[in-house]
């Protein structure tokens, strides 16, 4: 570049995963994958030496992670330590080790190539997983694998220390080991090529309330260390080398956003009651127990959805009943929450990659997963149910069963649940006497027979993520059809209204725990449809509460009546957004 020449301004669009505005100096972490060579082991006597190289690289990798843990054991943010434990478990994974050694022995290739083949197999397995959060866990396997490959190649592990003040971290992706070694108080924002809403970068950014945008694809090629960078974590935009006028506008926008956030936090502990005195319950969706404190701070009434899948994946053995129990007990007895809804695992055989017997039952997307898998592996299901019921003795607990598609599944699930209760009673083991059971309403077949299902449960919880995909026959993470993922599609709205009406007719509450519940622009529509509870990411709660407290149910029902008169999702989306902009000008000016 010619001295004195202004750098070209570059605007990139990705996925905003942690809201807010950040303006700072880029710190580029360019981590090149370990070089992988391939060669045949012609001399069979050298196979044993190759296997020893592989085992030593694993041991070195584990020691490095343990050293990082020891160094940062007193650091706040236990979630990061927990994810680091997952990477250590991956290094110890018997299937990973066995498959790689088998590749060395049977294919006669070097350790690096044998491991790469194993990692590619893992990626293939995870790519078939329907759940976005679980699908992105392949990155954890890749992080651990890259560490082994670096040790095999003798490549120095780049540290991320030395980050200056007001840093914007730019990276292809970030591992738990990376973020643990950063002084988070110096970091203004994150921008990565890869990742989604449930990637490690997103989880850490939300935990520390740092603006972040992921899935930018080429931010590492467009930004250089020292460049001025703006991150708009709400709009999902990243601006590299902004001109002074853009910086001025975003500084003003940042001040405006901070003012709004401060004012929103005033709503956090207020009840979600409309101007005409209609109360709506607000829940938080969490993956880790460490998220509960933030949820309480942001005003949750309870835990609307505790996902239990993370307890299972990337382990060298299945979790014991006691491990389940200790985790669930910590959730239900947490201070500041009125209830905890624990969802039984939404997994299929393909997630239990450390158990060869279970891994043989791989089915993608709509296969053997969730309650279908539980009803097939009853003993495994019972372990979790026993732990949930035992934990229910320590706080108000609700059990949520995912992917129920018909009455037969529900009745069999209830039979097993009641059988477990009888076993606990027989053994003199205490459990809560008023444990509510509910089902995820996420399969269109369940929505259509909602009247029948409602008579058998204590509550519904609408999972809009899968409901929308299954109803509209699209994969929301497939970029070629993602434009068809329309929460306000007339068919989706009619299904939601039908489920709410069926639930209320049977005298049960109807909640929503999908992403749609945490989108402020949809709040009035959801109120108008009659939802009793909305559960969402904790950071959004104050904003949702502000909207609820500023509207009346009369307004919301009128909005829904108008919406139902349109024939297309695009018409509805435009009408709803314009209506919300007119009523909440300041609030939606930043988000949009």
Residue, then its C-alpha position, 0 to 999 in steps of 0.5 A: x500500500x502506498x504510504x498515506x493511502x487510506x485503506x479500503x473499507x470492507x463490509x462483511x455480513x455474518x451471523x450475530x451471536x452476541x449483541x452489541x457494538x464493538x470498535x477496536x483494533x484487529x488482532x489476527x490469530x492465523x492458525x495454520x493447520x498442522x502439515x499432513x504428509x502421507x506415506x506408506x509404511x513399507x517395512x512392517x516392523x516400523x508399524x509399532x514405532x508409528x503407533x508409539x508416535x501416535x500414542x506419545x502425541x496424544x499424551x503430549x496433547x493431554x499434558x498440554x491441556x492439563x497444564x492450561x487447566x492448572x494455570x487457569x483453574x482460578x479463572x472465572x468462567x467455569x464453562x470454558x474449563x468444562x469444555x476443555x475437559x471435553x477436549x481431554x475426553x476426546x483425546x482419551x476416546x477409545x474409538x478415536x484411538x482404536x480407529x487410528x491405530x487400525x488405520x496404521x496397521x491395516x492401511x499401512x499409512x503414517x500416524x498423521x494420515x491415519x488420524x486425518x482419516x479418523x477425523x474425517x469419519x467423525x466429521x461425516x458422522x456429525x454432518x448427519x446430525x439434525x441438531x445445530x448445537x450437536x452438529x457444531x460439536x465436530x469442531x471440538x473433535x477437530x480442535x483436539x485432532x489438530x493438537x495431536x497433529x501438531x505434536x506429531x509434526x513437531x509444530x509449536x503451539x501458537x499462544x494467544x497471549x500479548x493481546x493489546x487493549x481494545x482488541x477485536x479478535x479475528x480468527x478462522x475459529x477459536x478453541x477453548x484453549x485459545x479463549x482461556x489464554x486470553x485476558x477477556x477484559x481486554x477484548x472488545x469483540x470476536x469475528x470468525x470465519x466459521x461457527x454458528x449460534x452454538x459454536x464455542x466462540x458464540x458461547x464464550x462471547x455471550x457468557x462474557x457479554x462481548x459482541x461477536x459475529x461468526x460465519x463471516x467466511x473470509x474475515x481472516x483474509x480481509x483484516x490484518x492485525x492493527x486494522x480498525x474494526x467495527x463489530x455489530x453483534x446485533x446486525x451480524x455485520x463487521x466493518x474493516x477499515x471504516x472511514x471516520x464518518x462510519x466510525x463516528x456513526x457507530x460510536x454514536x450507535x454504541x452509546x445509544x445501544x449502551x443507554x438502551x441496554x442500561x435502561x433494559x436491565x431496569x426491566x430485568x427483575x420486573x414481571x412480564x405483565x402487559x399494560x392490561x395486566x396479563x402475565x406471561x412467564x419468562x424462561x431461559x434456555x441453557x446448556x450449562x449450569x454456569x449460565x444460570x447466574x446470568x439468566x437470573x441477573x437478566x430476569x428469568x422466572x425459571x429455566x424453560x429449557x435445560x438441554x442435557x445432550x452435552x452430558x453424553x457426547x464425546x465421552x469414553x463411557x456413558x454417564x452414570x446415574x450419579x453424574x446425571x443426578x449431581x448436574x440436575x440437582x445443581x440446576x433445580x436447587x439454583x437460587x433465583x429460579x421458580x422452576x427448572x424444565x429438564x429435557x430428556x436427551x435429544x440424541x440418536x445413536x450417531x452421537x454416542x460415538x464412543x460406544x460401538x454398539x450404539x454408534x452402529x445405529x446411525x440415522x440422520x435428521x429424522x431417524x432414530x433420535x430423541x424419544x424414539x431412541x429412548x424407547x429403544x434403549x430403555x435402560x439408558x433412558x431409565x438412568x436419566x429419568x431416575x436422576x431427574x426424579x431424584x433431583x426433583x426432591x431439591x426444587x420444582x422440576x418439570x420433565x420435557x420429552x422431545x420429538x413426540x410424534x403420536x399417542x403411542x410414543x407418549x403413552x409408552x414414555x409415560x409408562x416408563x416414567x411411572x415405572x421409574x417412579x415406582x422403583x424409586x418409591x420401592x427403594x425408599x429414594x425420595x423424589x418430588x411429588x409434583x413433577x410435571x411432564x410435558x412434551x416438545x411440540x415440534x413434529x407436525x403430526x403432534x400439532x395436528x392431534x394436539x387435543x388428544x395429546x393435551x389430555x395426557x400431559x401437564x404442559x406443551x413446549x413448542x420447539x419452533x426450530x424443528x417445527x418450522x423445518x418439518x412443516x416447511x420441509x427445509x433445512x435452515x442451515x442449508x444456505x441454498x434453501x435457508x431463505x425458506x425458513x420463515x417463522x411467520x409462514x401462515x402454516x406455522x402460525x396456524x399450527x401454533x394457534x391450534x396447539x395453544x387453543x388445544x392446550x388451553x381447552x384441556x386446561x394446560x399451559x403452553x410454552x415456546x422454547x424455540x428461537x422464535x420466542x427470543x426474537x423481539x419482533x415476534x413478541x406481540x404476535x406470540x402474545x396474541x396467539x396466547x402463549x403462556x410462557x416464552x423461553x429464550x437466551x438470557x441476554x434477550x429477556x430484558x428486551x422482551x420484558x420491555x415490549x411485553x410491559x408496553x403492550x396490551x393483549x387487545x393490541x396483540x390479538x388485533x395484530x394476530x387477526x390482521x396477520x391471519x388475513x395475509x396469504x404469504x410469509x413475506x407479507x406477514x413479515x413486512x407487516x409485523x416488522x413495520x408495526x413493531x418499528x412504529x410502536x418501538x422506534x428506538x428499540x428496533x432502530x438498532x436491531x435492524 
